[in-house]
Amino acid sequence: MLDSATATEAVNGPKYLIDEVAGVLSNIYDKDTSLVCYCAPSSWATTKAAQSYVKKANHEGFQYQGAINEELLSEIELLFKNMAHGDLIFQHVALMCEMFEALLEPKEIGLRILPCIQGLSPAFHEQNGVVKMVSTLGGSGERWVEKQFIKYAPLEKNQISPTIIQPKSSDVNSLCDGDIALFKGKDWLEQEHNAVITASPSFSAQCAKICIYIDYLS
């Protein structure tokens, strides 16, 4: 787990920037930066509201593809309208949408708000796409590993991409409950070899978390 106000950099490799100031997110445009994280610890009320929502929710969650607009925000608000402190969850997702739009000016996004009791992608993998904003409410968030600590298994017959060997636990970082991060993917110009290596949040028994993902589509 990384503390706030931290910056790490591999020798001759990508940078990973973590800070308590939201402005850190704009550093995603630095060519050597692969990950930026705004440390925004979730309040007790938000965490409990997220956990309560997951235990009662349709586990297919909310998925959307299109523009960021008032209609989308109204739909998201309705998801959490009739629950205690649901407004806090809505405000968090709305802030993510606002930040994503301001930073990247997308015409189209993919948004997923997923109630989770287990990891969706527990194996470490390179991020696809251009860039993704991620956040988790209800507990620790997305896991990631610096490029310098990654090792690959030998290619097997007919295998195109090598499998990432499970890294040592001491090399694994986790976003905190409420953190908002941007991960560059393989389709970001000149970043195909610096895509962030991630895995879904870890889950123990009785864990309940809302995992939020915004993908840049165009």
Disulfide bonds with the S-S distance in Angstrom:
none
